[in-house]
Amino acid sequence: MKITDVRWTPCFIPIEAPLRYAFGSHPGFSRIIVEVETNEGIVGLGECYGGASREGQLAEMKPLLIGEDPFQLERIRWKLAAPTSLKLFGHTLGWAALEFACLDIQGKALNKPICDIIGGRVREVVPFSAYLFYRYANDRGEGEVSNVEQMVGFAKYLVKQYGFQTLKYKNGVLPPDEEIETFVTLRDKFPASKIRLDPNAAWSVTTAVRVARKLHEYDVEYLEDPVWGMRAMARVNEKAPWVTLASNMSVFAFEDLVPTTMMKILDVVLIDPHWYGGITRARLAAQICETMGIDVGMHSGAEFGISQAAMIHLAASVPNMTVAPDSHYHHLTDDILEGGKLQYGPGGTMKVPAGPGLGVSLDRDKIARYHELSRKKEMGSWIEDPRRPGVITTQPKW
């Protein structure tokens, strides 16, 4: 089998209401849909973050992929995405989309789901967490989340709608004392739920330790990236040893895993099939964590259904994924998949897609519709708030 063509389509899908982060806001999600075609008529699907730089990565790698056998993934990785190339030129995200597509081709050729060809599944369903963001009101004036009462109401809606048993509270937006009050109220209203915090490294070490002390008795599942950098994370761990620390920012690459152990930085590594260079590489990172006695969760980066399916296959095959993966998916108003959005089951879970490969296919009308929308709207960068043009937020923020 030979790869004969690679094509990609930027798309923008609206979300229920604009999400606010510590350093920016997103009016919707922008992604790039990748299709890899073979001489046997099998087309593999991939997906990565949107933006001109990712399109540039794909354009540079396309001629190197033409003529390759999609089953020879290690050969292709060393040709397109050798470790030195990834570090020097940053092709990780574009490469990950191509790796998804090659695995999708393999699964379709073998008539097997991806999780069954990368080691097999250890679970049939994957529990996801609710993703609680502060939000601006949408164009209809609906969906705003800006205070304790609105955050609790939003959490109640998500738990009732999807049955989530884990709540991820994205903070670092409001002053820490207001967010401490919100966490305490969430804990009171959801005594049986696991609740985690993620201020996106917006705090200083002093602030992070103070927040950890204030929440010591409130059963924090974990505190994700309270500060920026491995040394600062190690200081938080030293000063607040009772709190479970997780990371996908200070620790997010293979080179970070050994220092993480030596410096006693954290307890949970949040792997990501995009940031670790594909499903198989993220699974390898999870196995390294298993050896080092570190738990594994999963980061989310505003995925459409192709990447959501990739995350499900990965999570289904990782034994030591002991915490519910994050997912932006429930914020989407639609998807580019045939049949519409992937469905949640009881407890906020998702089943492994039943078909071969990723188990999903494209709705061409929706691809056309959301590609057209991408010409008018973009997600923007991860450190930009379109409603506050020109504002620069320093780090630490609090």
Protein Blocks (a to p, Z undefined) as FASTA:
>chain_A
ZZfbdcddddddddfbdcddfkbccfbdcddddddddfkopacdddddedjklmmmmmmm
mmmmgopafklmmlmmmmmmgfklmmmnopmmmmmmmmmmmmmmmmmmnopafklmnnpa
abfbdcdddddddddddfkopaiafbfklmmmmmmmmmmmnopabdcddehkbcfklmmm
mmmmmmmmmmmbccdddehhpacfklmmmmmmmmmmnopabachkbgcjklmmmmmmmmm
mbccddfklpocfklmmmmmmnombfbdcddfklnopjklmmmmmmmmmmnopacdddde
hiafklmmmmmmmmmmmmklmbccddfklmpgbdfbehiaadddehhiacddfbghjlpa
cdfklmmmmmmmmmmpcebjakbcfklghiacdddfZZ
